Amino acid sequence: MPGLSTFSEQWRPEQSSPGSDAGFVLGLDVGSSVIRCHVYDRAARIRGSSAQKVENLCPQIGWVEIDPDVLWLQFVAVIKESVKAAGIEMNQIVGLGISTQRATFITWNKKTGNHFHNFISWQDLRAIELVKSWNSSLIMKLIHSSCRMLHFFTRSKRLLAASLFTFTTQHVSLRLAWILQNMVEVKKAIEEENCCFGTVDTWLLHKLTKGSEFATDFSNASTTGLFDPYEMCWNGPITSLLSIPLSLLPPVRDTSFNFGSVDEEIFGVPIPIMALVADQQSAMFGECCFQTGDVKLTMGTGTFLDINTGSNPQQNVGGFYPLIGWKIGQEVVCLAEGNAGDTGTAIKWAQQLDLFTDAAETEKMANSLKDSEGVYFVPSFSGLQVPLNDPCACASFMGLKPSTSKYHLVRAILESIAFRNKQLYEVMQKEIHIPITKIRADGGVCKNSFVMQMTSDLINEDIDRPVHLDMSCRGAAFLAGLAVGVASSLKGFGLTRRN
């Protein structure tokens, strides 16, 4: 029978590595619901930690925003608190790695640094009408028909995928187009060449360096819907189609890279910023999924299933899309990813309805029943992604009876997460023809053994669950450690597994 096992990771610093006798590395993760910071020593042990909740604002139905001023204060605070908790000084930090939620963006004034609007979250649905309009437009029909015709002659899978391409609200592309169409201040700044665009990583780099650095990395760029993972550059045809100036977009750097130093006034010392990485790719790196066929299942606010596809992007037609996992020097690692938008959000919603007091209770509640008595839940507060790809799908319960209790509702919600995991896994197997070598899980929801065991049973595979769940923090720290010489290559990282 398939089951669960636990594992822990470490880096194994070579004694000859430059800087291997140095101090500590900070790994930060700016997620959709929490900002976390861990201080890691050279053996990848956590020496101090801090976390603060991220407040998502909903000024209108379907809009999801984050106040950048509040986010900045929280970001600075968690760094100071974690360093204090570790009992060390700021000058002992030799590198900073930053993992961030993806496709959440902001624009700001190039001269003053003042932002034009709040962060527009990846969960935001304000561009849904624009998405519908573009997907049903004559231009898209022409693109689809042209690609189908070319595919007929070339049999190129990439052209077949392009013939089925549609815009989604989760990509930056049409949410940014919405901003450019609806905010006069932003349009004016672009005309005056005085506007900067950035995902969370780019904006934090700008703030940390007091405006002296403007960049992103390949992992973050590849999740915007504006980047070509085959050519490894911003996608000119897409940006031109949507009237998004290429001059608005930041230069793209390696993932493990010296991005400059934190301005001394912020923490009293100039801490080197040695890694910027998107959160799912960072978790992949933190779980040591370095080999082709390694799979990561993250269950946090949403669910993200990623498979390492090696050095080449894998195009497919089922909804998994190619991403850059990380780029380090000449090495490029690509992923294919599918996601479900509502995982932790479904559990949080149930908690707000007072179905339970603490999320930890849900496992016991689900196990107290033989089954859900035919009650099913559709977890689609933000639509359904792969394989249905329906942004208008609504969350719902089915099969309710007079005998239905809150226990049945809670079990149905947990089961829906496992069912979505099975859907994603089946699409991945069908579309990505790469043998799976291992499956590892992370994210807050993977604490729930009911969800984990049901997922393992449904896909008939063993799943490894980490001892420490903050894999995005760990991946960012690993990447920063690599850049400062804690390990001179990926061979310097290892893992210790406990069954």
PyMOL commands that set and color helices and strands:
alter all, ss='L'
color gray80, all
select helices_A, chain A and resi 68-86+90-92+128-135+138-154+157-163+172-182+184-191+200-208+218-221+236-241+246-248+264-267+279-286+344-352+361-367+406-431+444-447+449-459+471-484+490-492
alter helices_A, ss='H'
color red, helices_A
select strands_A, chain A and resi 4-11+24-30+34-40+46-53+65-66+93-100+105-109+119-120+195-199+216-217+227-228+233-234+252-253+273-278+294-299+303-310+321-328+331-340+376-378+396-398+438-442+463-466+493-498
alter strands_A, ss='S'
color yellow, strands_A
deselect
rebuild
show_as cartoon
